[in-house]
Amino acid sequence: MAKVTIYSTPTCVYCRMAKDFFVKNNVAYVDHDVAADEAARNEMFSKSHQMGVPVIDIDGTIIVGFDKGTLEKALGIK
């Protein structure tokens, strides 16, 4: 099983879409709210060099934004 971490904010529509995708596909994930957690925000920036969310880390592969096809490929779904 892949180790999945998502860096998100509570108001981000694309973050919600990514989390819904994970739930629908039975993918366990760790969620970090970068709006409230400065350390997580710094970690996200260090990994992605981006301040936009979502930033998704799948076993070290960094995906910025919600892209269903890219997530499926990274997770070996379909």
C-alpha positions in Angstrom: 0.0 0.0 0.0 1.3 3.4 -1.0 2.1 6.0 1.7 -0.1 9.0 0.8 0.1 12.4 2.4 -2.1 15.4 1.3 -1.4 19.0 2.2 -4.6 20.9 2.1 -6.8 23.7 3.5 -10.4 23.4 4.8 -11.8 25.7 2.1 -10.0 24.1 -1.0 -12.5 22.5 -3.4 -9.7 20.5 -5.1 -8.5 19.2 -1.8 -12.0 17.9 -1.0 -12.1 16.3 -4.5 -8.8 14.6 -3.9 -9.8 13.3 -0.4 -13.2 12.1 -1.9 -11.2 10.3 -4.6 -9.0 8.6 -1.9 -12.1 7.5 0.1 -13.9 6.2 -3.1 -10.8 4.1 -4.0 -10.0 2.9 -0.4 -6.7 4.8 -0.3 -5.5 5.5 3.3 -4.0 9.0 3.6 -2.6 11.4 6.1 -4.0 15.0 5.8 -2.1 18.1 6.9 -4.0 21.3 7.2 -1.4 23.9 6.0 -3.7 26.8 7.0 -3.3 25.9 10.6 0.0 24.0 10.8 3.1 26.1 9.9 5.4 23.1 10.1 3.3 21.2 7.6 3.1 24.3 5.3 7.0 24.5 5.4 7.2 20.7 4.7 4.8 21.1 1.8 6.8 24.0 0.3 10.1 22.1 0.8 8.7 19.1 -1.2 6.8 21.0 -3.9 8.2 24.5 -4.1 4.5 25.5 -4.3 2.2 27.4 -2.0 -1.0 26.2 -3.8 -3.0 23.2 -2.5 -3.5 20.4 -2.7 0.0 19.0 -2.7 -0.1 15.2 -2.7 2.9 13.0 -1.8 2.6 9.4 -2.9 5.7 7.5 -1.9 7.8 10.5 -2.7 6.1 11.4 -5.9 4.8 14.9 -5.6 1.5 15.9 -7.4 0.4 19.5 -7.3 -3.4 19.9 -7.7 -6.1 17.4 -8.3 -5.6 15.3 -11.4 -7.5 12.0 -11.3 -5.5 10.4 -14.1 -2.2 11.2 -12.5 -3.4 10.0 -9.1 -4.7 6.7 -10.7 -1.3 6.1 -12.4 0.7 6.9 -9.2 -1.5 4.6 -7.2 -1.7 1.8 -9.8 -5.5 2.2 -10.0 -7.1 1.1 -13.3 
